[in-house]
Amino acid sequence: MLNQLENLAARVGGCSELVDFCLHARKQLLIAYYQMAGLKPNKESLTALDENALDNFCQNLVDYLSTGHFTAYERFIKELEGTEQLAQAALIYPSLRANTDHIMQIYDTYLEKAIETDDAVDFQQTLSLVGEVLAERFVLEDKFIKLALEKVAENQMANDVAPLAPSA
């Protein structure tokens, strides 16, 4: 997922402050996820849980979800007001809300239980599920990003195509 993010950032980075903000937040979450999961070459998959990495990931996850709903998505909607992209964004938002609910349900139901029981196998399976649901979320967010970039491109085209003044 981090490689996909880097590729996306290389393609669209710098086009929009909001898009850059969202991609940076996603990168921070993924780094925290990988640190917690301990995804390193040649590392045992069932090593002891790093409590600091877990706390960091949980905090990043809550911040990411909150920032998405209460800052980024609202800004996307505001930037898309008065455009045809707004109707498309309105169709994406309910799926993002459902995804947030799903992530929080996994956290409340499975992740906390796996941590409390110190069951490494259960924890790894739950962590994998969190990763899958985050991947689904990123696909939805990328749709918002695409809409925002379409609007930026339309604005640039409108600015580039100035009416030609008649020659004197």
Secondary structure, 3 states (H helix, E strand, C coil): CHHHHHHHHHHHCCCCHHHHHHHHHHHHHHHHHHHHHCCCCCCCCCCCCCHHHHHHHHHHHHHHHHHHHHHHHHHHHHHHCCCCHHHHHHHHHHHHHHHHHHHHHHHHHHHHHHHHHCCHHHHHHHHHHHHHHHHHHHHHHHHHHHHHHHHHHHHHHHHHCCCCCCCC
